[in-house]
Amino acid sequence: MRILQVSPYDFPYPGGVTQHIINLDREFRARGHAVAIMAPSTVPEAEVNFPNFYRAGTRIVPLPVNQSTARVTWSPALLPRVRRYLSEHTFDVIHLHEALVPALPLLVLRASRSVNIGTFHAARKSFLFYRATRPLIHRWQQKLHGKIAVSGTARDLVYRYYKGEYRIIPNGIDVAFYGQPAEPIPDITDGKFNIMFLGRLEKRKGLDYLLQAMALVQQLRPQTRLIVVGGFKPAQRRRYQRSVETLGVRHVHFAGFVSDEDKRRYLQSSQVLCSPATGGESQGIVLLEGMAAGVPVVASDIPGFRSVLRDGEGAILVPPKDHVALARNLMRLIDNAAKRARMAEFGHRRAQDFAWDKIATRILDYYAEVRDEVGGDAPAWTRGLPARAAFAP
């Protein structure tokens, strides 16, 4: 098939949607499909690093969303650029990630004459944008022939505003990569018990509660270390360093943003991966990465995590915002090496269900299913397409 993947987000900026697209691109190409990517990009290198990448916009507008920032694009020239590109290339399927987020996916939907598939990644209690803009974008939402949600939590959010059938196909992970043995990080392989936090330093990720838990843990288990891995701004780091000092937590290592290779090394150099997120998580990719690396998980009992974790087997789930319960369960694992080993073994097996080759197969099967359903009953924009330049891999 000839497939176009569309993202509303600044492509070079780290994020789950971008990683999802990159991995699908790799899997689809390996199977002989012709794939293109359309997204905004603040740097031109994306067109060099990814074959058939179309840089749809360069002007980025930061939007505060879910205690984070979505880097989307807008320009008066955007719609003409989209129309020109789609008039010059033919696609069997256009796959729009966060299909109703402004502005690029909506403009692609408006101009598309292909079979359109939307994937919804976001999960939160409510989404003001969906509620406020529904009268304006309902028309374009109807051009989605198929809809995917990465979890039940993500489906519940969008279904509240746009009824319909949503196929749940989760995000994938590179199981083989994270399971491959890696060299340990020398600075943290000194005999201390390493507890790792992996994620951006946003409030909803819950690092505040983990620091409070560590203050309790270290009173009874002083030879423990907290490793903080993930992108953060200097001001964010200073805030948490002040908390470390106020709480009297020792042995805290702020690693910051690291490469995938070093992330694997940090995971495999840790004894527990902890995610005390308070909400807003659609699935919990970092937890699956930890499980694939053979690390037992302690995480908040929130819907997005519950969809991939099984309490008491590959993970221990604790009530969100409860630092005492978090500390108690961390100490359970510190004291029980046999339990950690059993959890690591189960977690590694569980992670296999989310391998990218399996996820890509499910998505391709869904493409074919939707195309067959559209068939002769396709709306005007998918029937009798004029001859246009074929998209070549």
DAZIHU-V284868 format. One line per field, one symbol per residue. phi: phi as a letter, one per 40 degrees, with the letter a starting at -180 (. if undefined). A space follows every 50 residues. Layout:
BEGIN
phi = ???
END
This chain:
BEGIN
phi = .bbbbbbcbdcccdaccccdccccdccccccgccbbbbacacbccdcccb dgcbccabcbbcbcafgbbccbbaadcccdccccccccbbbcbbbbcfcb ccbcdcccdcccbbcbbbbbbcaacabdddccbdccbdcccccccabbbc accccccccdbbcicbccbccbbcccccccdbcccdcbbbgcccbbbbic cbdccgcdccccccccdccbbccbbbbbbicacdcccccccccdcccgcb fbbccgcbcccccccccccbcabbbcdcigbcahcccccccccgbcbbac cbdccccbbbdgbcabbbdcgbcccccccccdcdcbcccdcccccccccc cdcbccccccccccccdcccccccfccccdcbbfcccbcccbc
END
